[in-house]
Amino acid sequence: MNLDNRPDTASSGPDLRVNVGGIRMANPVMTASGTFGYGAEFRDFIDLNRLGAIIVKGLSLAPARGNPPPRIVETPCGMLNAIGLENVGLEAFLSGKMPFLRTLSVPVIVNLYGRSVEEYAELAGRLDDQEGIAGLEINISCPNVKAGGVAFGVDPDAAAQVVAAVRRNTRRPVMVKLSPNVTDITVIARRVEDAGADAVSLINTITGMAVDIATRRPRLANVTGGLSGPAIRPVALRMVWQVACAVSLPVVGIGGIMTAEDALEFLIAGATAVQVGTANFVNPSATVAIIDGIAAYLKDHEMAGIEALIGSLRLDPSPV
């Protein structure tokens, strides 16, 4: 991890600064796309400038209405969602959302998705000259219309094509959000690294479903949805560790992070930063509590900075 270009943030406590593929952050805690709106929705709950970065709701070229309701179902230790990537579209985002985001000092990362390689490339190109955008997060867990509905994120060749096209159209740091719905996530991670990604984030939600036994119908109108929350954390942690061992890129951990202790697990396993998602629905100030908890842990363990913690997993056998 290269920390040479970290932001100059004076603090009497441990140094929490990280550099995620060229995105300099005051601390390693980001918001997960789709769980934090466009940032402004949470300004009454927390000081947004305390965050490491804000990742906005997934963006497409044209506005998207998403799936019909019901779109969210609570599950044991988590939730299923089938929102369908509803968003305001590029033009409305630039005119209606970016003015507020530009008032913040925190890095803003735009999550984007397309139905074709060309759409991804066009979005990246049109965002490239916009002031106030620190980087792009590429959501490749979307239907590839030209490939008969296969998701880009489960096909190594398709994933690489998307990343290469985006890379050609932008100078900004590119982070690729990986799908867990694959046999070996390290294969996809290596391919997007070779294609020009600056960082990877994982995991996206795990496909699941729920049934109403009274009606014998799916609880989601879309039948299946994405499972998130603490239920998926052990799976996410395992995959983050595997990818951190397989690539030289910064890895951003996602999946059921509710507390500072959860975030610390991911950092120790090799993540340079984390994203907080489902926790925002339960506790709107979860991100700030996690930042404070990480700082307290470093102080308690007499660590000068977070660099000493990242990737510090001990694999040698414990003494009996």
N, C-alpha and C positions, 0 to 999 in steps of 0.2 A: 504494500500500500504506500503510495507516494503522498506524503503530507507536506511537501515543500510549498504548495500553493494554497495552504489552508487560510481561511479568513483570519484577520487579525482581531481576535476577540479577547479582550483583557478579562481575566477572572482570577479570583483569589483561590478558587477551588481547582480540582483536577481538570486537565485539558481534555475537553470532549470533542474537539474539532476533528473532522474526517474529510477526506476527498474521495468522492464517489465518481470515478471516471471523468474527472474534470469539474464536477459540481462540488464546490467548496461549501461545507456546512458547519455551523457552529456546534452541532451535536448530531448524533447518529439516528435521530428519531424523525421519521417521515410519516405522513398520512397516506393511507392506501387509497388508490383511485376508486371512486364509486361509493366511498364511505364518509366523505368529508365535503360533498358538494363541490362548490367552486371556491371554498375558503370562507367567503363572507358569512355563510350560514352559521359558523362557529365563533364569530368575533365577539359575541356577547358572553361566551363561556370561558374563553382563554385568550391570552395575549398571543396572537398568531405569530408574532415575531420571535417568540421563544422556540418555535419549532426548528428542526433541522432543515426541513423542506416541506412544501405543500405539493401534493400531486393531485391535480384536479380530476374531476369526473371524466371518463373516457369520451373522446371527441371524434366525431366523424365529419366528413365534408358537408353533408346535408343533415338537417335536424332528423332525429329518430324518435319515434313514439314509444319504442320498446314493446314488450309483450303485454297482453291483456292480463288483468288481475284474476285471481290472486297471484302475487308475484313474490311474496315472502312467507316463509313458514318457519316457526321456531322448532328446533330439534334439541335433543339432549346434548348439552355442551356446545351449542352452536345454532346456526340457521342455514336454511336453504334460500337462495334467491334466484329468480329468473326475471330480473328487471329487463333484460334484453338490450342493454347498453343505450337506454334512453338518454338523449342529450340535446342541447340547443343548436348544435351545428356550428361550423367554423365561423361564419360571419357574425352570428349573434354572440358567440364567445368573445370574439375580438372587440366588438363594439360594446357589449353589455357586461362582460365579466373581467376582461383584462384591465380596464381603468382602475378598478379597486385593487386588483392584484399588484399593479405597479406601485401602489402606495406602500407596499410592505417591503421590509428589508430582507425577509426570508426568501431563499431561492424558490422559484415556482417551476414545477416540472409538468409538462403537458402530456397526459396519457392519450394516445391516439390509436385508432383502429380503422381498418378498411376491409372491403369485400374482395379486393384484388390487389396485386402488387402495385399496380398503377395508382390506386387510391391512396395507399400508404405513402408512396413517393410524392404525390401531389400535396398531401397534407404536410409532410415534412418540409417541402419546398416553400409552401405558403406561410409556414410558421417561422421560417429561418430568419427573416428580417424583422421579426416583431420584437420590440423592446420589452424587457422584463421577463423573458423566458430563459431559464437557466439550462434547461435540457428537455429531452423528449423520452418518454417511456413508451415503448412499442408493445402493444397488446397483440400477441400473435395467436391468442386462443379464440379465434373468430372463424366463422365459416369461410372457406375459400370457394367462392361461387364457381370459378372456372375449373375447380377440381372436384366438382360433384359433391360439395358439402364437407369435404375433408378440412379439418382445422389446420391452419398453417403451423400451429405449435406442436403438432404431433408428427409432422413430416420434416425430417432434417433438411431436405433439398428446398422445400417451400419456405421454411423458416429462414434459411440462408438467403434466398432470393429477396425476401421482404427486407431483411436487414441491409443487404447490399444496395438495394434501391433507395432506401432511406438514407444510407450513408452517403450516397452520391449527391443527394439533394439537400444536405444540411451540414453546417459547420458545428452545430451544437452537439454536446455529449449525448450519446444514444444508449439508453438502458433498455434491455429487452426483458419483458415479463414472460416467464416460462410456465407452461402448463405442466401439472403433475400427472396428467392422464396419459402417460407414456410408459413404455417398458423400462427405459433407461434414460433419465433426464440428462445425464452427463453427455450423451451423444448430441442432443440438441444444443446444449451449452457450448460444446466445443465448436459446433458448426457456426453458431452465431458469433462466437469469438473470432473465428477465421474470416467471417463476412464483414467484420468491422465494428462490432458492438464495443462500447466503452465500459459497460457494466451489465450485469444480469440481476433481475429480481425474481424471487420465487419463494413460495409457490402461488399460482393462481388457485382458484377454488377447485375442489374435487367434485366430479359429477355425481349427483345423488338424486333420490326421489323420496316422496312420502305419500302414503295412501290413507284416505279417510275411510275407515272400516264401516262407518254407518252408511255411507253412500256408495262405497266401493269404487270411488273415483280418485284420481290423483289430487293431492292438495294444491298443486301448482297447475295453473292453466296450461303451462308449457310442458307439463308432465315431469320433466327433469329440471334440475337447477344446480347451482353451485353451492357446495357445502363449505362453510367457513366457520371460524371460531375455535375454541380450545380443543374440540374433537379432532381437528386435523393437525394440531401442533406437533405431536411426535413424528408424524409423516413429513411435515415441512422441515423440521429440524434435521431429520436424517438426510433429506434431499439437499438441504443447504450445505451440510457437511460434505456430502459427496461431490457437489459442484465446486465448492471451495478447494477441494483437493485436486479437481480435474482441470481447472482453468486458472489463468493468471489474472483474470479480471476481478475487480471488486464485486462482491456478492451482497445483495440486499435481501435480508430474510423477511418472509411474510408467512403468517399462518397462526392464528389464535393467540397472538401476543396481547395479553390483557394487563400484565404487571411488569414492573422493572425486572423481577426475577425471570420472567419469560424472555424478555429481551436479552438479558445477560446470557442465557443459554445459547441463543443464536450467535451472539458476538463471540463467545468462547469457542463455538463450533466453527467459526471462520467468517461470519458475516461482518462486513465493514459497517453496515447500517441496517436498520430494520424499518418496516412499515407497520403501522397500527391501523387496523380496519374495523372489524366487528366490535371491538371494544368501544369505539366511538358512539355506537348506538346505546350501549349500556351506561357509559360514563363519558360525557362530552369533554371532560378534562383529563382523560386517561393519558394522553400523550405527554402532558406536562408532568404528571405524576411519575411517568416512566423516566423522563429526563432527570428529574430530581433523584429518583431511586438509583439510577446508574451512577450519578455523581456521588451519592452517598456510599455506594458499594466501593467505588474506587478510593474514596477517602478512607473508609474503614480498613481497606486492604493495603493502604499506603502506596497506591499506584499514582504516579504523577499524571498519567494520561491514559486515554482509552487505547492507545496503540499497544500498550503492554497486555491488554486483555484480549484483543482481537486474535482469534486463531490460537488461543493458549490451551486448547484441549489437551489433556494429558492421557495418553493411550497406554502408558506403561502400567503393568499390573500393580495394584495397590498392595502395600506390605501387609502381611497377615498379622 
